[in-house]
Amino acid sequence: MIGKMLVKEAMNAGAAHPQLSSGRCIDARQAKEKCGLCAGVCPKGAIIAPQNGRIDWDLCVGCELCTSVCPAEAFSLTADTRAAAQRLLGDGRSSHVVGCRMTQAGADMKLWCLGSLRWELAARLALEGRLELVHGDCEACERRGSLPCFDKTIERLRHFLGEERYARMVSVGRREAGEGREVTRRDLFGGLFRRGREQPPKEQQAQQEKLSSEVEGVRLSLVRRMDRLPEGEGTFGFVSPSFTDKCWACGICERICPNRAIEMEKRGEEWTVACYPSLCTGCGTCGVICPEKAIDGVIPIRIEPGVRRVVVHVNAGVCADCGAAIKPGSADTLCIRCKAKARSKRRINP
């Protein structure tokens, strides 16, 4: 059994398809509302039941649309895309070109379709200086069905960067074969300077491992890059759950969130809900599962670099036994767990 698992992991390590962590799938974490976004965009119908790990990888063409649309980030990038992104993040240039495989124009990285591009990776590259997204004749392309995914990526990218910064850092357009890319002075001389300060093999390996881990955690890489920006760069757009006064810190949303973006905290006799916008993907699972309907959707917010948490004070009672949160105004003085323990003790010692 162990031998088969090791062989499977070895084969998946270099697979040309995304990797699935089925435990992160929204449909695996709750059954009130079906997600199904990944199955809806898969051009080959390879995704059957991701919550159970049921995917026909033999049909997969490596388009990575599932990685772009999955709100729980249950799908990881393919090995080829990770390697290409790793090269781009480590090349030291101030501009990058990303295109689709159907265009004949040159690009630093090509994807099955621009709809496969995760907005976090696009934002990460844009923060290096300038990002150019090039495509061919999309209306005549057989892959035009994935264009709504690209529109969503651009919408999210504009919200993150802000209109002024987006206009300065990102360009989107059609380019034909033979048309050159924009080259900055930093790009022109960067290669010469890099060759003059080649690192020892151990330092190179350490740097590559760091970049590899950053690409694997694309959002983490983006947040770290934000923190290195000069002071006064302004705000960046994320999303976060909107808690109402109905919340009493029951903790269900904290446990159900696939991205660990919600945390309940007790400070003295007060309860707070801490939201982490840099982790929230706006999947809305918290609002779906909340028994009190205390989450009024997911709202766009803007935060400065270095800001990690948005704290909301909630009205909650305190369990007389363990100190956990209980619904205010309730006749009960014990939380659900302590009541269950009390019933169990009465059965054992009547």
Protein Blocks (a to p, Z undefined) as FASTA:
>chain_A
ZZmmmmmmmmmmmpcbdcddfklpmklmpckbcgklmmmmmmnlpafblmnopacfklpg
olommmmmmmnlpaccdfklmmmmmmmmmnopabdcdddfkbcbdcfbdcfbfklpcfkl
mmmmmmnopacdddddfklpcklmmmmmmmmmmmmmmmmnommlmmmmpccddddehiac
dddfklmmmmmmmmmmcccfklmmmmmmmmmmmmmmmmlmmmmmmmmpcehiapaddddd
dddfkbgolommmmmmmnlpaccddehjaccddddfklpgolommmmmmmnlpagcjadd
dddehiabdcddddddddfklopacdehiabfbdfklmmmmmmmmmmmZZ
